[in-house]
Amino acid sequence: MRTGIIPDKQFFVNTFGENTLNLKAICIFAANGFFLGKDSYFNDTEALQPARDYKINDNNFIEEEKEYWKWHYDPRDISLKQATEEFADLFEKISNENLKSKNVILPLSGGLDSRTQAVAVSKNLNVRAYSYKFENSFDETKYGREICKVNNIDFREFIIPKGYLWNVINELSLINKCYADFTHPRQMAVMEEIKDSGDIFYLGHWGDVLFDRMGVNDNISFDEQVEVLVKKVVKRGGIELAGSLWKSWELEGEFTDYLKERISGLLSEIKIDNANSRIRAFKSLYWAPRWTSANLNVFGHYKPMYLPYYDNRMCEFICTLPENLLADRQIQIEYIKMKDPKLAKIPWQTYDPYNLYNYKKFDSKSNIPNRAIKKGRRLFREKVLKKKEITRNWEIQFTGEENDIELRKYLFSNRRFKEMIPETITEDFYNKFNNEDMVYYSHPLSMLLTLSLFAKNFLKK
């Protein structure tokens, strides 16, 4: 079998290791929210790697393995206009090839990735789009609504209710096999209504990584690149949780040293001199397949899916573009303006009320009054009306009495989880979430919940 340059599914094979928990890998999972490289929960199982041809026997062991492609950086001397035109041709070609004669389901947000998709397919294919927002949140759906109005696309909008997770958490754990936490795939709340809207999901994941810089100087040292990646992959509170697990399992050395060693080893295998390009390659090799793709299972479980930014040809194209043209989403912005000026005039969520023609005014002095008004409205809503605006996934899943009852059930009434994770650690992070800093400790709490479902559904009795 052949894996994609960015695989949209995780595949696992057997190895000759012991059938025991891979405790070091689980610590990294706790810190990052995804496993690194070939790691899995068990020492006798490993994940297939990107851009490989494999021969796998009937016992699910690898007999042959060959890498057919490597990330590289070979920039051409081209203009932004030429790069945009080439992107347009490729993007529309690969989209139409994979979606032709199908009823397309298009999730829409206020960002650029799904907007490029709306441009590419709205005039040639049968498309049904949808957006969703939280209860008591700002109106995320308005951007999708406006995009569909401009391009005459059928549109539905949904509200993600508080506490939806507990009705679907067991099903979700069986879908993603607990290789990603449960706070992000909001679509599970409405999947039963969405899945019958068409034949195939058309998803824009990873466009924001491929078509932007990684925020560093092109010439920073290897050690500096490692430090940047550690900061990028580790979630708030992740190091603290991983360190606690590391000590409780009496693993040798320090967790932070092991994490840096792993990242350094994987990064050293990428033979690219440009730091931005190399970090993008690392994220595409190890973050996209192990985190983003794990969450994609929620779509793929119900219907086929196509991801144009995952397409091998898109990855090959990216390696030929100079970093100065990839910076600041220029190519996607110019593509939308070139192909659909009306759509480009719809506000960009990040810079609302500004659009793709004038978004650079967002940080100007002239916009200070507008930002002050928005902040004032938010404070009035929170302080006077006592209606805090929901902006984060975990807020509708972990806060409030009813959520707490469900959360405690999974954290403190699961015997196999208690055998895997010392209850003192679970109690410590649960209390810190509730009494110290919910934002900082939301990730550790989410990872403990994930590990509880793993213990319940995948640990041998």
C-alpha positions in Angstrom: 0.0 0.0 0.0 1.0 3.6 -0.5 0.6 6.3 2.1 0.1 9.9 1.0 2.6 12.7 1.5 0.1 13.9 4.1 -2.0 10.8 4.9 -5.6 11.5 5.7 -5.9 8.3 7.8 -3.7 6.6 10.3 -2.8 3.0 9.7 -1.1 0.8 12.2 1.0 -2.4 11.9 2.4 -5.0 14.3 6.0 -5.0 15.4 8.1 -7.5 17.4 8.0 -5.3 20.6 6.2 -6.3 23.8 2.5 -5.9 24.1 2.9 -3.3 26.8 2.0 0.4 27.1 4.5 2.7 25.5 4.7 5.0 28.5 7.2 7.5 27.0 5.0 7.9 23.9 1.9 8.5 26.1 3.8 11.2 28.0 4.4 13.0 24.7 0.8 12.5 23.7 -0.2 14.1 27.0 2.0 17.1 26.3 1.2 17.6 22.6 -2.2 16.1 22.0 -0.7 13.8 19.4 1.8 11.0 19.1 5.1 11.5 17.4 6.6 9.6 14.5 5.7 5.9 14.5 4.6 5.9 18.2 1.4 4.4 19.3 -0.1 3.4 22.7 1.6 0.1 22.6 5.2 -1.1 22.2 4.2 -3.8 19.6 2.3 -1.4 17.3 3.5 1.4 15.1 2.0 3.9 12.7 2.8 3.8 9.0 4.8 6.8 7.9 4.0 9.4 5.1 5.1 9.1 1.5 6.0 5.4 1.8 5.3 2.3 -0.3 4.7 -0.7 2.0 4.3 -4.4 1.5 2.4 -5.8 4.5 1.9 -9.5 5.1 -1.3 -11.3 6.3 -0.2 -11.0 9.9 0.0 -7.2 9.6 3.8 -7.0 9.7 5.8 -4.8 7.3 7.8 -6.9 4.8 9.1 -4.1 2.6 9.2 -0.3 3.0 10.4 2.4 0.7 10.1 6.2 0.8 9.0 7.6 -2.5 9.2 11.4 -1.8 10.9 13.8 0.6 10.0 17.3 1.6 12.4 19.8 0.0 12.8 23.5 -0.7 13.6 24.4 -4.3 12.1 27.8 -4.8 11.7 29.2 -8.3 12.1 32.9 -9.3 8.5 33.7 -9.9 6.1 36.6 -9.2 3.1 36.5 -6.8 0.9 36.8 -9.9 2.4 33.7 -11.5 2.3 31.8 -8.3 -1.3 32.7 -7.8 -2.3 31.7 -11.4 -0.4 28.3 -11.0 -2.2 27.8 -7.6 -5.6 28.5 -9.2 -5.0 26.1 -12.1 -3.8 23.3 -9.7 -6.4 23.9 -7.0 -9.3 23.9 -9.3 -8.0 21.0 -11.3 -7.5 18.6 -8.4 -10.7 19.7 -6.8 -12.8 19.1 -9.9 -11.1 15.7 -10.6 -12.0 14.4 -7.1 -15.5 16.0 -6.8 -16.9 15.7 -10.3 -20.4 14.3 -10.5 -20.7 14.2 -6.7 -22.9 16.2 -4.3 -20.4 18.1 -2.2 -20.6 18.8 1.5 -18.6 22.0 2.3 -18.0 23.1 5.9 -17.5 26.9 5.9 -15.8 29.2 8.4 -14.7 32.8 8.4 -11.2 31.9 7.4 -9.4 31.6 4.1 -9.1 27.8 3.5 -12.8 27.1 3.2 -13.3 30.4 1.3 -10.8 29.2 -1.4 -12.8 26.0 -1.7 -16.1 27.9 -2.1 -14.4 29.8 -5.0 -13.1 26.7 -6.6 -16.3 24.7 -6.7 -19.4 26.9 -6.3 -19.9 27.5 -10.0 -19.3 24.0 -11.4 -20.5 21.6 -8.8 -23.6 20.8 -6.7 -22.6 22.1 -3.3 -24.3 22.2 0.1 -22.5 24.2 2.8 -22.9 24.5 6.5 -21.5 26.4 9.5 -21.9 26.2 13.2 -21.4 28.2 16.3 -21.6 27.7 20.1 -24.5 28.7 22.3 -23.8 32.2 23.7 -20.9 32.8 21.2 -20.3 35.4 18.6 -21.9 34.6 15.2 -19.4 32.4 13.4 -22.1 31.4 11.0 -22.5 34.8 9.5 -19.4 34.4 7.3 -20.6 31.1 5.8 -24.0 32.6 5.3 -22.6 35.6 3.4 -20.3 33.4 1.2 -23.3 31.2 0.3 -25.5 34.2 -0.4 -22.9 35.7 -2.8 -22.4 32.4 -4.7 -25.9 31.0 -4.5 -24.9 27.9 -2.5 -27.4 26.0 -0.4 -26.6 26.8 3.3 -27.5 25.4 6.7 -26.4 26.7 10.1 -26.2 24.9 13.4 -25.8 25.7 17.1 -23.5 23.4 19.1 -25.2 22.9 22.4 -23.5 22.9 25.7 -22.6 19.4 27.0 -23.2 17.7 23.6 -20.0 15.7 24.1 -21.3 13.2 26.7 -24.0 11.9 24.2 -21.3 11.1 21.6 -18.1 10.5 23.6 -18.1 6.8 23.5 -18.8 6.7 19.7 -16.1 9.4 19.2 -13.6 7.3 21.1 -14.2 4.3 18.9 -13.9 6.5 15.7 -10.6 8.2 16.5 -9.3 5.3 18.7 -8.4 7.9 21.3 -5.5 9.2 19.1 -6.9 12.8 19.5 -8.7 14.4 22.4 -12.4 15.0 22.3 -12.7 18.8 22.6 -12.1 19.7 19.0 -14.5 17.8 16.7 -17.6 19.9 17.2 -19.1 18.4 14.1 -20.0 15.3 16.1 -22.8 17.3 17.6 -24.6 17.7 14.3 -23.1 14.9 12.1 -26.3 13.0 11.9 -27.9 16.0 10.2 -24.9 16.9 8.1 -23.9 13.5 6.7 -26.9 13.1 4.4 -26.4 16.5 2.7 -24.2 15.0 0.0 -21.8 12.3 -1.2 -18.4 13.6 -0.1 -16.9 16.0 2.4 -14.7 18.7 0.9 -12.3 19.8 3.6 -9.8 22.6 3.8 -7.5 21.4 6.5 -3.8 22.3 6.4 -4.1 25.2 4.0 -3.1 27.6 6.8 0.1 25.7 7.3 1.1 25.2 3.7 0.4 28.8 2.6 2.0 30.8 5.4 5.4 31.3 7.0 6.2 29.6 10.3 7.0 32.9 11.9 10.8 32.6 12.2 13.8 34.0 10.4 14.8 31.8 7.5 18.4 31.4 8.9 17.9 30.5 12.5 20.1 27.6 13.8 19.0 24.0 14.1 18.9 24.3 17.9 16.7 27.3 17.6 14.4 25.4 15.3 14.0 22.7 17.9 13.1 25.2 20.5 10.5 26.8 18.2 8.9 23.4 17.5 8.8 22.5 21.2 6.8 25.7 21.8 4.6 25.1 18.8 3.6 21.5 19.6 3.3 21.6 23.4 -0.1 22.7 24.7 -0.7 24.8 27.8 -0.3 22.7 30.8 1.0 19.8 28.7 4.5 19.7 30.0 3.2 19.7 33.6 0.9 16.8 33.0 3.5 14.8 31.0 6.1 15.5 33.7 3.8 14.2 36.4 3.1 11.0 34.4 6.8 10.6 33.7 7.7 10.7 37.4 4.8 8.5 38.5 5.9 5.8 36.0 9.5 6.2 37.2 10.9 6.7 33.7 14.6 7.5 33.4 15.7 11.1 33.0 13.5 14.2 32.5 10.5 14.4 30.2 11.5 17.7 28.6 14.9 16.3 27.7 13.3 13.3 26.0 10.8 15.5 24.1 13.6 17.7 22.8 15.6 14.7 21.9 12.7 13.2 19.9 11.9 16.4 18.1 15.6 17.0 17.3 16.0 13.5 15.9 13.0 13.8 13.6 13.9 17.3 12.5 17.5 16.3 11.6 16.1 13.8 9.1 14.6 16.7 7.1 17.4 18.0 4.8 16.2 21.6 4.2 18.3 24.6 5.0 15.5 27.2 5.1 14.1 27.3 8.7 10.5 28.2 7.7 10.4 25.5 5.0 11.9 22.9 7.4 9.5 23.6 10.2 6.5 23.4 7.8 7.9 20.1 6.6 8.1 18.8 10.2 4.6 19.9 10.9 3.3 18.2 7.7 5.2 15.0 8.4 4.4 14.6 12.1 1.6 16.9 13.2 -0.9 16.7 10.3 -0.9 12.9 10.1 -1.0 12.3 13.8 -3.4 15.1 15.0 -5.3 16.6 12.2 -5.9 13.3 10.4 -7.0 11.6 13.7 -9.7 14.2 13.9 -10.6 13.7 10.2 -11.8 10.3 11.2 -15.0 12.0 12.4 -15.7 13.0 8.8 -14.3 9.8 7.1 -16.3 7.5 9.3 -19.6 8.8 7.8 -18.7 9.8 4.2 -15.8 9.8 1.8 -13.7 13.0 2.0 -11.4 15.0 -0.2 -8.7 17.4 1.1 -7.1 19.5 -1.7 -4.4 20.8 0.6 -3.5 17.2 1.5 -3.2 16.3 -2.2 0.3 15.1 -3.2 0.4 17.5 -6.0 -0.3 20.5 -3.7 2.6 19.4 -1.4 4.9 19.1 -4.4 3.8 22.6 -5.6 4.5 24.1 -2.2 8.2 22.9 -2.3 8.8 25.1 -5.4 7.5 28.4 -3.9 9.8 30.9 -2.3 9.0 31.7 1.3 8.4 35.4 0.7 5.4 34.4 -1.5 4.0 32.0 1.1 4.1 34.6 3.9 0.9 36.1 5.2 -1.5 33.9 3.1 -0.8 36.1 0.0 -1.5 33.4 -2.6 -4.8 32.4 -1.2 -5.8 36.0 -0.7 -4.9 36.9 -4.3 -6.6 33.8 -5.6 -9.9 34.8 -4.0 -9.6 38.4 -5.2 -8.8 37.3 -8.7 -11.5 34.7 -9.1 -14.4 36.1 -7.0 -14.1 39.8 -6.0 -17.5 39.8 -4.4 -16.6 37.0 -2.1 -13.3 38.8 -1.3 -15.3 41.7 0.0 -17.0 39.6 2.7 -15.3 40.3 6.1 -12.4 38.1 7.1 -13.2 36.7 10.5 -9.7 37.4 11.9 -9.9 41.0 10.9 -13.6 41.7 11.0 -15.0 44.2 9.9 -12.3 44.4 7.2 -12.1 42.1 4.1 -9.4 40.8 1.9 -8.9 44.2 0.2 -8.4 46.3 3.4 -7.6 43.9 6.3 -4.3 45.6 6.9 -6.2 48.5 8.4 -7.2 46.3 11.3 -4.1 47.3 13.4 -4.2 51.0 12.3 -5.1 53.9 14.6 -8.3 54.4 12.7 -9.6 51.1 13.8 -9.0 51.7 17.6 -12.6 53.0 18.2 -14.1 50.0 16.5 -12.0 47.6 18.6 -12.9 49.5 21.7 -16.6 49.3 21.0 -16.4 45.5 20.4 -14.5 45.1 23.7 -17.1 47.3 25.5 -19.9 45.2 24.2 -18.2 42.0 25.3 -17.6 43.4 28.8 -21.2 44.6 29.1 -22.4 41.2 28.2 -20.1 39.5 30.7 -20.3 41.9 33.6 -23.8 43.3 33.4 -25.8 40.7 31.6 -23.8 37.8 33.2 -23.6 36.1 29.8 -20.0 35.1 29.2 -19.2 34.7 25.5 -18.2 31.1 24.7 -15.0 31.1 22.5 -13.3 27.8 23.3 -14.4 24.2 22.7 -13.8 23.0 26.2 -16.0 25.7 27.7 -19.2 23.9 26.5 -17.9 20.5 27.6 -16.2 21.0 31.0 -17.9 24.0 32.6 -21.1 24.0 34.6 -22.7 21.5 37.0 -24.1 19.0 34.5 -20.8 18.8 32.6 -18.9 18.3 35.8 -21.1 15.4 36.8 -20.3 13.6 33.5 -16.6 14.6 33.6 -16.1 13.2 37.2 -17.8 10.0 36.1 -15.1 9.3 33.5 -12.2 10.6 35.6 -13.0 9.0 38.9 -15.2 6.0 38.3 -13.1 4.1 35.7 -11.2 1.3 37.4 -8.9 0.6 34.5 -8.1 4.3 34.1 -7.1 4.4 37.8 -4.8 1.4 37.3 -3.2 3.2 34.4 -3.0 6.8 35.8 -2.5 7.4 39.6 -5.7 9.0 40.9 -3.6 11.6 42.8 -2.5 13.0 39.4 -6.1 13.1 38.1 -7.3 14.8 41.3 -4.5 17.3 41.1 -5.2 18.5 37.6 -9.0 18.4 38.1 -8.6 20.7 41.1 -6.2 23.0 39.3 -8.7 23.3 36.5 -11.5 24.2 38.8 -9.6 26.3 41.4 -6.6 27.9 39.6 -6.7 28.4 35.9 -9.3 26.8 33.6 -7.6 28.0 30.4 -4.2 26.7 31.3 -5.4 23.4 32.7 -8.1 22.6 30.1 -5.7 20.7 27.9 -4.4 18.4 30.7 -8.0 17.7 31.8 -8.9 16.9 28.2 -6.0 14.5 27.9 -6.9 12.7 31.1 -10.4 12.3 29.8 -9.0 10.9 26.5 -6.8 8.5 28.4 -9.8 7.4 30.5 -11.8 6.5 27.4 -8.7 4.7 26.0 -8.4 2.6 29.2 -12.1 1.9 29.1 -12.3 0.8 25.4 -8.8 -0.4 24.4 -7.0 -1.7 27.4 -7.3 -5.4 27.9 -9.5 -6.4 30.8 
